[in-house]
Amino acid sequence: MDILERKIVELDDSLYKEKQGILYKYVLEAIEKPLIEHALERTYGNQLKAAKILGINRNTMRTKIKKLGIDPNKWKI
């Protein structure tokens, strides 16, 4: 079972009730930051390469990095 599957399985019935109507947003927020950080780590902080790996536009990547408070310089060599 991969990380994404584990995260989804961890959402039990109480979470479904608690987050009713916003579950999609909650799950997306839970996985988006670690996913972007992983891509940046693998590309040594190169946002363009990380965006290509994730299949998103470079500007979208930069917007998400800013919104999520990620410092891409953390992985630069």
Buried (B, 14 or more C-beta within 10 A) or exposed (E): EEEEEEEEEEBEEEEEEEBEEEBEEEBEEBEBBEBBBBBBEEBEBBBEBBBBBBEBEEEEBBEBBEEEEBEBEEBEE
